[in-house]
């Protein structure tokens, strides 16, 4: 079968892959099915795939599978390829670096690229104080390092996180996640001294920022005790939890409390950072200046890199040799990260994120007027979601509808659109495109989403 639409960008860089969707086989196609059989023999079952189509090429906002199907990608590798798949300057920077130095280990013989990434992070993370950085490999590793730095700085043990949070799949971060399955089921015992405080969820709790913060603080004071609390880790916009945007002044109120009590407040910007929301870091939308900022995903355009950046006096609490790792801050990944920062500035990607928000939100609002299964539209920039509820229920019920999300994701995939699910109850459809996504592609995806919603009946 075929399903195509012409959606050429009005002003765009040269693309190696046509920026349209095109479905030429069943999904997954025969070559993907053949590869999947090979995979089943040698890849652990725990490494699952949402859609078993095997990708051969990618560019801009398009993925091409081994059968020649072109997919419009609203996942961007879970927010990794923010500047676009195989963005030219990122590819060139990484390729040049491969010719010079691939690896030496910064803690043995350092190199300029690591230093330059740290300089860029110091300049672009919130707060005008002196900052320092440690580079690591992954988001979960950044969380682990942020926590241990906070513990060393404060001399305290306890770690607080917020309900509906997601922080990773390592032992500590599994304990920090709100939802156990599938991330933690059967993998315990887990790290201790981790406490889950209520967060701000305006769609469901109806609280303003001060009220929600008072509830969080009451929990921290009564259940944990400020004197024992090393850090509070918060996503400014929760990712896997369902793109929850906190009420105004929630985060700044918590920061003021943390500062008063000597608690390190850490912004987990692993999914929301690096221009995704129309700011370099989502914390800026809320006037929040956290003590530490965690970066990963979009920082290096697809190469593995992550960072902990924060107040110099906190970062310097760790003794010499206490931070680092074999591949942390690899020269090639650092070169790619420098190119990502430059691409954001050169190509006006903060404004592109705002454009995506305008186009996508307007289209979703049109659909919400027609389909009462859409309970909430939220997010910022290229980080937008709809929460789906059971239609016909009382407004106060807002019963989650994960079945609708699953049906929409499958419907769209068969037509060449890749959507992602999210949320504690699996009832959130999230849109996490690269900033190379054109308005024409967004409108195309909204047409498919309209058809999917209509098919729900």
N, C-alpha and C positions, 0 to 999 in steps of 0.2 A: 504494500500500500504506500501511498505518498501523501504527505501533508506538509505543504510549504507555505511560507508567507514572505513577501519581500519587505524587509525592514531595515534598509540600509541607513546607517547613521548619517546625519546631515553634515556634521563636521567631525572627523575622526581620523586617527592615525591609520597608516596602512596595515591591513590585517592579513595574516597568512591563512586565515580561515574565514570564509564568508559568514557574516554576522546575521544569519537567519537560521531558523529551525527547519529541519527536514527529516522526515521519517520515511525510510525506504524499506524497512523490514518490520516484522513483528518485534516487540520489545519484551525481553531481550532477543536479539537476532541470533542466527545460527552460529556465527563465530564466537559470540559472547557465551552462548550455551556450551560450546565446545571447551572454551577456556575455563568455564565454571566447573566442568567435570574434572579438568586437570587440577584446578585449585582445591577441590574437595579432597583429593588424595594427599595433599601436602601442606595445606594451610589449616591452622587450628580453627575449629568450629567457633571458638569464642571471638574470632575476628570476623564479624559478620559484615554484610554490605546491605545498605538500604535498597539499592537497585543494582542487580548483577549485570550491568552493562560495562564492558571493559573498554576503557578510554585509550585511544591511540594518539590523539592530538588535542590541543586546546589552545585557544587564543581569544583575547578580549573577553567576551561574555559567553562564549560558545565552547562546548565539548563535542568532540567527534569520536564515536566508538568504532570498534574494529569492523563493524558491519556498514560503516558509512553514514550512520544516523547522526544528525546534528541536534544537540540539546541546548536550549537556553538555560543557563546555569544560575539558579537563584540560591545556591548554597556556597559557591566560591570556596569549596574545600573547608566548610564550616568557618567562613570568614577569613580565610588565609590569603587568597589571591585578590585582595582588595583593590590593587591598582590594575587588575586585569590579568588573565592567564597569559603567560609568556610575554609580559610587557617588554618592549624592545630594549629599553635602557637597563632594566634589571638583568636581562639575559646577557647583554654586552658586558656589564660590570662583572658578573659572575664568571663569564668566559675569560675576560682579561685576567682576573685574579687567579683562575686555574693555571694560567701560564706562568705566574710568578711564585706564589706560595699557596699550597693547599692546606698545610698544617704544620705547626711547630709546637703548639700548646702555649698559650699566653702566659701561664704561670711559670714557664721555663724560659722561653725567649719570646718576648712580646713583639707586637707589630702595630703599625699606625691605624689600621682599619678598626680595631677594637676601640682604640682611644677616640676615633672620630664618631663612632656610634654612641659612645658614652657622652660625648659633647653634644650631639644632636638630641639625645634624650634629656639631658640637663636643660637644654634650651626650650624644649617643646612640652615637657610635662608641667602640670600646674604648680604654681608656687615660685616666688622670686628669690628664694634662698639658695645657698650653695648646695649642690647635689652631687652625688656620686652613684655609680652603677656597677653591678656585676652582671655579666652575660652568661647565660646558660642555654640549655637545648630546647626545652619545652615549657608549655604553660604550667603544667603540674610541678616541674622542677623550680620554676619561678615562685610558685606558691610556697613550696617547701623552704626555699631560701628566704623568702620574706618572713615567714614565721620564725625561722631559727635566728634571723638577725634581730627581730623584735624581742625574742626571748633573751638573747644575749644582752641587748641594750637595756631591757627593763629588769632583768634578773627574776622574771616571773614565769609562770608555767602555762597558764590557761589561754586558750585560743577561742574566740567567739566568731561565729559566722551567722548568716541570716537564713531564715526559712526560704525554701525554694532555690537555694544557691547550688551551683555546680562549680567544683574547683579542680577535678582531675581524677586519675585512676591509680595513683600511688597509694601506699598505705595510709599516710596522713591525709591526703586529699579525699580518699574514699570516706574517711571518718568525717570530713568537713562537708561532704555533699548532703543535701537534704533528702534526695530520693535514693534509696538503696538499690533497687533493681533498675537496670541490669548491672550497674557499675560495681556493686559491692557484694552481691548475693553469694554467700558461701566462701568469701575470701578472707574472713576474719581469723584471729582477733585483730582489732584496729587500734591505732594510736589513741591514747587517752587524753583527758583534759581538753576536749573539744565540746563546745556548748553551742546550741542552736537557738538563736533568739528570734522572736517574731520580727517581720520586716514590714515595709510599706507596700501594700498591694491595693491601690486605690479602687480598682474595679470591684474587688471583693470585700474590702474592709471599710470603705467609705470614710477613712480617717484623713485629716489634713496632715501636713508634715510634722507639725509640733506634736499632735496627738499620737501619731505613729511612732515618733522618736521617744516620746514619754513611755510608751509601752515597751519599746526595745530596752530603754535604759532601766526601767523597773525590773525587767528580767535579769539584766546584767548585774545590777546591784544586789538583787535578792538571791539569785541562783548561783552566780559566779563570785561576785565580790570584786570591786574595782582594784583592791590591793593585790589580788592574785592574777589579774588579767594582763597578759602581755600585749595582745593585739585584738582588734576587731577587723575582720576581713570582709569587704563588701564589694559587690559588683555595682557600679553606678547604674547600669541597666543590666538586669539579669539575663543571661544567655539561655542556657538549656532550660532554665526555670520558666521561660516563656516571654522573654523580652519585657519584663515588668519595669516600668518607669516609675520611680518613687515620687511621692508627692513633694511639692516644693518645700524646701528648707528641712527636709528629713535628714539628708546627709550632712548638711552643715551643722545642724543641731547635734547630731551624733559626734561630729568632729570636735565641736566645742566641749562636749562632755569628756571625750577621750583626752583632749589636751589638758583639761583641768585635772584629770586623774592620772596623768602620766601613761596613758594607754596609747600604743602605736596604732593608728588607723591606716589600713592598707586598702588601696583601690585595686581590685582585680579587673584590669582593663584588657584582659587577654583577648576577649571577643569584641569588646566595644571600642578599643583604642585604634590608633593609627588611621585617623581620618574617616572611619566608618560612619560616624554619626553627624558629620558636618563640622566637627571640631577635631583637633588632633587627638584629644582624649575626651571621652564622654563626661568625665567629671566636670569639665568646664561649663557644660549646660546648667549645672546646678550651683555654680559658684563654689564648688568644693575643691579645697587644696589639701589632698591627703598627705600623710607623712611619707608613705611609700607608694609607688605605682608599679604594678606588674604588667609587662608587655609580652606579647608573643604573637601567634597567628599571623596577622598581616604585616608584621614588622620587616620581613625579608622577602616578600613576594612569592613565597612558596618554599624557601629553604628553611631548615630548622634553626631557629634562633629565638631566644626569649631573654627577658631582662628584669632585674629588680633595680629601680631607680628611686632615690629618696634623699631626705635630709642627710647632709654629709656626716653630722655627728651621730646619727643612727647607723648609717652604713658603715662607719668606721669603728663601730663597737666590736665587730668581728675581728679576731686576732689574725695576724699574718698566717696564711696557709689554711685558714678556716673556710674560705670560699673558693670556688672554682670547680673545674672538672675537665676531663680529657678533651671533649669536643666543644665545650662552652665558649662561644665567641669565635667559632671557626672563621678563618680569614675570608673564605668564599661567601659564607652567609653574611658576614659583616659588610663585604663589598656590595652584596645585593641590598642590604638594609640601607646603606648610604644612598643607593640609587632610588630606593623607595621614597625616602624623605625628599630627595630632589624631584622625583616625579610628582609627588603631592603638590609641591610648590609650583613647579613648572607648568603642570597641566590643570591647575586650579581645581584639584580634586575635592577640596572642602566644599566648593560651590557645586560640584557635580553630585555630591552626596545630598545636598539640599534640594537639588533638582529632582533627584530620584525620589526623595521624600514627598515632594509636592505632587509629582505625577502618580506615584503609587498610592498615596493616601487618598487623593481625589478619586481615583478609580475604585478603591476599596469602599469609600463612603457611598459611592453610587450603588455598589452591590449591596451594602448593608441596608439600604432603603428597600431593597427588594427581597432580601433573604434574612428572615429573623433568626437563622442559625448563627449569624455573626453577632456575637455579644459585645465585643470590644475591639477597637482598632487602636494600636499604640506603637510607640517606638520613635526613633529619631534617625534622620539621615537614611542610609541604606541598611537600616536595622529596624524593620517594621514587622508587625505581627497582627494576626486576627485571632481572637479566642472564640472558639465555636462552642455553642451551648445547645441543649436540647430544645428544639423549636416547640412553641406552644406552652412551655412551662411558665409559671409565674415569674415576673421580673426578678423577684427577690431570690428565687431558687438558683438561677444561673447554673443549672446542672451541666457538668462537662460533657462534651460530645466527641470523644476520641475516634469513634467509628467514622464520623464525617470527615475528620482529618485524614484518616487512613484511606478512605475512598477517594478523596480529592487528590492526594499524592499519587495514587495509582492511576487515576484517570488522566492526570496531567502528564505523567511519565510516558504513557502510551502515545501521547501526542507531541512529545519532544520538549516538555517543560519539566525541569527538575525543581520541585519544592521540597522543603524540609518540615518535619514535625518538631514539636518541642512541648514544654510544659510539664508540670508535675503529674498531671492526669493525661498527658498525651493529646490534649485538645487544642493545641495552639499550632497554627500554620504560620511559619516564619519565612520572611523574605530577607535574604542576606546576600544580595548580588554584589558583584564587583562594581566599582565606580566607572567601569567601561560600559555598563548597561545603558542602552539608548532608550529614549522615550518610546520609540516604535516597538522595541522588544518588550517593554513593560506593557504597553497597550495590547500587544499580541498575547502575552501571558494572562492579562486580565480577561481577555475574551475566552481563553481556555478555562480560566477559573469560573467565569460566568456559566459556561456549559457544565462544568463539574458540579457547581452548586445546584443548577437546575436538575441535573441527573440524580441528585440526592432524593428528589421527590418531596 
